[in-house]
Amino acid sequence: MTEKYSKQEITEKIVGVIADILDRTTEEISSNMGVFSDLGIESVEIMEIAFMLEQEFDIKIEDDELWNLPKYFLETEMFKDEIFSKKAIYIIKNNFSEISDEDISKFKSTNALLENLVVQDIVNCILKKS
């Protein structure tokens, strides 16, 4: 379990990890930036980020959290015929801060979720675990 960090400390640490992996400055990254859409993070980099955050905060990013959700929804059959189950929608809303029911209803694949993942969602996930 993570020791108590303030929201600002968590944000700074996450931005620092992302900046290091992407070889950018922390000033180039803000909490409202899309992890995949704005920052262009790729799957190998997200695995690195996940590992570093799990080490930094002594946590585990679970299968039903953040970037793991697309695979989780397929494996648990919470996404069928281009429709998310009610439970999936609940999980999505608990993981993504800037997503609406209308957005969710337009998704044709689970990977569409990732375009809506912002740095702040990672901060919120870590905050919940502290």
C-alpha positions, 0 to 999 in steps of 0.5 A, spaced: 500 500 500 502 506 498 504 511 503 500 518 504 501 522 498 498 529 496 494 529 490 500 534 487 505 529 489 502 524 486 501 528 479 508 530 480 511 523 480 506 520 475 508 526 470 516 525 472 515 518 470 512 519 463 517 525 462 522 520 463 520 514 459 518 519 453 524 523 454 520 530 455 520 535 460 515 535 465 513 542 463 511 538 456 506 534 460 499 536 463 494 532 467 489 533 462 493 530 456 491 524 453 496 518 455 495 515 448 492 520 444 496 526 446 502 523 448 503 518 443 505 513 448 505 506 445 504 499 449 511 498 450 512 504 454 505 503 458 508 497 460 514 501 463 510 506 466 505 501 469 512 498 472 515 504 475 508 506 478 507 500 481 514 500 484 514 508 486 507 507 490 507 500 492 501 498 488 498 493 483 494 496 477 489 491 476 486 488 470 480 492 471 483 499 471 486 504 466 489 501 460 488 494 462 480 495 461 480 493 453 482 486 454 479 485 461 472 487 458 473 482 452 475 476 457 469 477 461 465 478 456 462 485 458 463 488 451 459 484 446 456 486 439 459 493 440 455 494 447 458 495 454 454 491 459 452 496 465 457 493 469 462 495 464 459 502 464 460 503 471 467 500 471 469 505 465 466 511 469 470 509 475 476 509 471 475 515 466 474 522 469 472 525 462 467 520 459 460 521 458 454 515 456 454 518 449 461 517 448 461 510 451 455 508 446 459 510 440 465 506 441 465 500 436 471 497 440 474 496 447 480 499 445 476 506 443 477 507 451 484 508 451 483 514 446 480 517 452 485 516 458 488 522 461 494 523 465 489 525 471 485 518 470 492 515 472 492 520 478 485 518 480 487 511 480 493 512 485 489 516 489 484 511 490 489 506 492 492 511 498 
